[in-house]
């Protein structure tokens, strides 16, 4: 595949950004390469210079989502220390899911192949914070537990299963419960 720029400057990036916009508007089922090409103002065949098929475009969109999530969680982590940084990460994670529900669903859904390195980078920020809070022999399970709690909350919120008056306060309360429970923080 060619990497030469189009009149857009960077067609691949334009297609990913346009794809994110289409995903927001129509979901995975409403996103097609032809439709994204039309919205980007390029020929129907132009996306194939960068993406073999719809699944490849979806994978690139999901990777961009994971990068945005990593940046949000990392910024939240940098704003605090200790357990408060973990709570800030949780709030950032849930905020991302609530602001980008279609992208969040794509990132963790069946439409994207497993094993994404970008997904691991987002989890790595959480793991690093947990490692500073718990004994090393419990860090991995504690990180997975915290992620499971926050991810579950995010999913319940964006699917309309729960509707708390203050979702961010709920995230903080759940992570406080995590600290009191089995995490055995230092």
N, C-alpha and C positions, 0 to 999 in steps of 0.2 A: 504494500500500500504506500502511496505517495504521501510525503509529509509537506509538499509544497503548499505555500499559503494561497488562499483564494482572495477574491476582492474583499472578503470579510477580514482578512489578516490571518485568522486561524479558524478554518472551517470546522475542524474537529471540536474545538471549544465551543464554537457557535452552535453546533449541532447538539452538544451535551446541554448547554444552557437552554436552547430552544426545547429540547426534549424534557427538561425539568419543568418548563412552563406548560408544556402539553400534558405532562403527567399530572400536574396540579389541576388542570382543567378537565381532563377526561379519564384519568387513571391509566393503568397499564394496558387495559383492553382497547382504549381509545388512542393509544400511541402507535403510530406506524412510521416506518422510515420515509415513506412517500409524504405523509402529512408533515413530518418534521422538516423535510426538505422544502416543501412548499412554504411553511412558516418562516424558514430561514432565507427564503428567496433564492434557492438554488435548484438545479435540475433534479429530477427524481432519482437519477443515478449517482449524483455527487456524493451522497452519504456512503456509498459502497467503496469509495476510495479510503475510508477510515474505519468502516464497520462492516463485517461480513454479513450481518443480519440484525434483526431486531434485538435478539438476545445479547449481541455484542454491544449495541447501543445502551440497552438496559444495564448491562454490567458497568459500562463507563459512567452512566448516570448514578448508579449505586456507589461506585468508587468516589465520585464527587461528593455524594451525600455523606459518606463515611469521613471524608476529609473535612467537610464543614462541621460535622459532629465533633471530630477530634479537636478542631480549632476552638469550638465553643466550650468543650469540656476542659481543655488546656487553659483557656483564658479564665474560666471560673476557678480552676485549681490554683492559678497564680495569684488570685485575689485574696486568698486566705491561707491559713495553716491548719495542720492537724485535722481533727474531726470536722471542723467548720469547712475546710477545703473539700472534704468528701461530700458534705451536704451541698455545697455550692456546685460540685460536679453533678450531683443528682438533679438539682434544680435545672441546670443547663441542659442536661440530657432530656428531661421531661419537656422543657420549654422548646427544644429543637423538635421533638416529636409533635407537639401541639401546633407549632408554627408550620411544619412541613409533614403533615400526616401521610400524604401519598408517597413522598420520598422515603419516609421512615418505613412504611410498609414494604416498599420495594426493596430497601436495603436488607431487610430481615425476612423477606418472603421467598417463596419457591421459584420465582421468576429469575433469580440470580444465583449463579453457581456458588457453592460453598468454598471456604478456604481463601477468601479475599485477604490479601495483605493489608489493604486499607482498613478492613474491619478490625484486624489485630492491632493496628496503631491506635484506634480509638479506645480499645480495651486496655492497651498498655498504659495509658494515662491513669486510668482507675487502678490498675495493678500497682503502679509506682506509688500512688498515694496510700493504698492499703498496706503495702510493704513497710511504709513508715509508721504504721499504726499498730500492726500486729506482729507477733513473733514469726520469723521466717517460715517455720514449718506449718503455719496456718494461713499464710498469705494467699496462696492460690485459691483455696476453698472460700476464704473470706471475700476475696475479690469477686469470685463467681457468685457468691451469695448476694453481695451488694448489687451487682449488675442485674441479677435475676429479679431482685425486688424492684429496682428502679425501672427496669425494662417492663416488668409486669404492670407497674403503675402507669407507665407511659402508654402501653397498649390498651389498658382498661379505659384510660382517659380519652384517647383518640377514637376508640370504638364506641364511646358513649355509654359504657357499662357503669361508670361512676361519674358523678358530677359534683365534686366538693366545692364549697364556696371559694376556697383558696387552694388550688392545686399545689402551689409551691410550698405552702405551709404543710400540706399533707406529705410531700416528699421529705421535708426536713423531719417531720414526726416519725415517718417510717424509718429513716436512717438513724434517728436517735434510738428507736426501738432496736434496730440492728446492733447499735453500739452496746445497748444494755443486755442484749441476748447472747447468742452463741459466738459472736465474733471474738470475744476475749481480747479486747483492745488493751494495749499497754497502758 
